[in-house]
């Protein structure tokens, strides 16, 4: 009887504590995430269709989408979040991405096939024609909504917005069959552009403080400004904004 009188309050106390923890969700907790993966180019025009002259010869440029230019590459992200309510978490995230810009057949020059090779800006003098690695840095703020934060398997939706910084790019046009080339033409200005979108993900708690997961979503990214460097081919470098979809693995801690 005495043992029962002692055990019963303890059980009730522990049960109340567990219920409190379940009700608490993620409120008041910090989260640190590291993510790695890649992204797909969904839509957007990188090169607009145009016709006119280059170096005094008739030329055409075909429309090319971002997915025609950019190959899949490594995206790395890190985020810090804080639970402001049982199901809501504010977070800040930084990202690094190295997209590869491919050489492509882009149109015609004086009736012959014309190719485009991309180069880094800021005084580039190279003439090699192959994939070019560029760099992109980003920073985002967001609000993440956990559907069932008390569960070990946590799914979430998030709204995000921020900025990304891109490298300046040049392009060299060549028509080997015509024996002609137009080298080091300014293509897109480097600088900071706006980005916004949504995340969709799932996390699984390995322990109360350590988790793994997967993350995807959709992003709209403002297009860079062109230079208008080919007067005879007006509008060819009017870059539209682009939609992309990242796919990332996640590891993190919560405390």
DORODO-863194 format. One record per residue (C-alpha): residue in one letter; y, z negated, x negated. Coordinates in steps of 0.02 Angstrom, whole numbers, padded with zeros to 5 digits, always signed. Each point is the difference from the previous one (the first is absolute). Example, Ala and Ser with C-alpha at 12.3 -4.5 7.8 and 13.67 -1.06 7.14 Angstrom:
2
a-00225-00390-00615s+00172+00033-00069
! end
This chain:
255
x+00000+00000+00000x+00121-00046-00140x-00043+00162-00091x+00036+00099+00159x+00170-00085+00018x+00041+00052-00178x-00069+00178+00004x+00076+00052+00166x+00185-00017-00054x-00040+00091-00163x-00079+00146+00092x+00145+00009+00121x+00124-00004-00144x-00088+00142-00092x-00015+00102+00158x+00186-00022+00034x+00039+00052-00178x-00106+00158+00015x+00081+00044+00166x+00170-00025-00077x-00045+00115-00145x-00062+00133+00120x+00158-00011+00105x+00108+00006-00156x-00060+00175-00048x+00100+00062-00150x+00161-00094+00036x+00072-00082-00155x-00124+00084-00118x+00038+00113-00149x-00101+00157-00031x-00013+00100-00162x-00082+00172+00006x-00044+00131-00130x-00045+00173+00063x-00063+00160-00083x-00048+00170+00069x+00079+00169+00034x+00093+00095+00135x-00013+00165+00094x+00144+00118+00034x-00003+00025+00188x+00148+00116+00032x+00170+00054-00063x+00077+00153-00084x+00025-00011-00188x+00056+00181-00024x+00083+00099+00138x-00034+00186+00028x+00137+00113-00070x+00030+00178-00055x+00134+00075-00111x+00019+00034-00184x-00046-00088-00162x+00068+00064-00165x+00062+00154+00093x-00173+00044+00069x-00064-00014+00179x-00101-00158+00028x-00079-00102+00138x-00048-00184+00007x-00131-00060+00123x+00009-00164+00094x-00102-00135-00087x-00041-00170+00070x-00007-00159-00101x-00190+00003+00010x+00004+00171-00088x+00092-00078-00146x-00060-00179-00013x-00176-00052-00046x-00078-00170+00037x+00045-00134-00128x-00005-00187-00028x+00113-00111+00106x+00019-00185-00048x+00089-00130+00107x+00036-00186-00005x+00064-00106+00144x+00055-00178+00037x+00003-00063+00179x+00044-00157+00097x-00064-00048+00173x+00149-00027+00116x-00108-00025+00157x-00186-00019+00037x-00021+00189+00009x+00152+00067-00095x+00029+00020-00186x+00154+00063-00091x-00039+00088-00165x+00081+00090-00145x-00095+00134-00095x+00024+00100-00159x-00095+00161-00038x-00033+00123-00141x-00068+00176+00024x-00036+00145-00119x-00011+00159+00105x-00062+00157-00087x+00105+00155+00033x-00111+00156-00012x+00044+00174-00062x-00011+00122+00147x+00017+00183+00049x+00167-00006+00090x+00052+00178+00047x+00042+00168-00077x+00120+00066-00133x+00038+00187-00003x-00161+00031+00097x-00111-00107-00114x-00077-00170+00027x+00114-00142-00052x-00056-00174-00053x+00092-00166-00008x-00028-00133-00133x+00086-00169+00014x+00080-00101-00139x+00089-00166-00017x+00189+00005+00008x+00129-00066-00124x+00000+00134-00131x-00179+00062+00010x-00037+00153-00110x-00188+00010+00027x-00083+00158+00067x-00181-00058+00027x-00072+00039+00171x-00110-00137+00069x-00001-00158+00107x+00150-00111-00036x-00007-00188+00022x+00157-00073+00076x+00046-00181+00035x+00053-00085+00160x+00055-00182+00020x+00020-00080+00169x+00054-00160+00088x-00034-00045+00182x+00029-00140+00123x-00111-00022+00152x-00063-00105+00143x-00188-00016+00020x-00083-00049+00166x-00176-00074-00010x-00101+00029+00158x-00118-00148-00023x+00062-00101-00150x-00125-00142+00027x-00150+00114-00031x-00075+00034-00172x+00016+00186+00042x+00186+00028+00025x+00069+00166+00062x+00187+00033-00005x+00140+00121+00038x+00163+00005-00098x+00169+00086+00007x+00079+00037-00170x+00158+00076-00071x+00073+00020-00173x+00045+00120-00140x-00087+00103-00133x+00066+00070-00163x-00059+00173-00054x+00014+00099-00162x+00107+00156-00015x-00101+00161-00007x+00028+00173-00073x-00102+00156+00035x-00036+00155-00104x-00042+00162+00091x-00108+00131-00086x-00068+00171+00048x-00122+00046-00139x-00035+00176+00066x+00187+00035-00001x+00025-00080-00171x+00140-00109+00069x+00040-00184+00019x+00142-00110+00059x-00014-00166-00091x+00057-00180+00030x+00078+00022+00172x+00057-00166+00079x-00116-00032+00148x+00025-00176+00071x+00122-00137-00043x-00065-00167-00057x+00060-00157+00085x-00033-00122+00141x-00059+00054+00173x-00037-00097+00160x-00177-00035+00061x-00069-00080+00158x-00165-00008+00094x-00144-00108+00059x-00154-00084-00075x-00171-00026+00078x-00124-00110-00092x-00145-00122+00001x-00023-00154-00110x-00158-00104-00022x+00009-00180-00061x-00128-00029-00139x+00063-00180-00011x+00140-00089+00095x+00122+00057-00136x-00074+00164-00069x-00019+00164+00094x-00037+00185-00019x+00042+00145+00114x+00050+00181+00031x+00170+00068+00051x+00063+00167+00065x+00147+00060+00104x+00134+00132+00010x+00164+00023-00096x+00151+00111+00021x+00094+00030-00162x+00171+00082-00010x+00001+00165-00094x+00093+00013-00165x+00157+00105-00015x-00010+00174-00074x+00120+00076-00127x+00030+00173+00075x-00026+00068-00175x-00054+00177+00051x+00150+00080+00089x-00102+00154+00044x-00135-00105+00089x+00100-00112+00115x-00092-00144+00081x-00164+00009-00097x+00020-00180-00064x+00046-00082+00166x-00135-00134-00002x-00045-00081+00165x-00056-00179+00021x-00187-00027-00014x-00135-00100+00088x-00134-00081-00107x-00150-00112+00032x-00052-00129-00131x-00177-00068-00014x-00015-00161-00102x-00121-00138-00043x+00070-00177+00005x-00036-00165-00086x+00106-00155+00024x+00023-00186+00018x+00078-00107+00138x+00061-00178-00022
! end
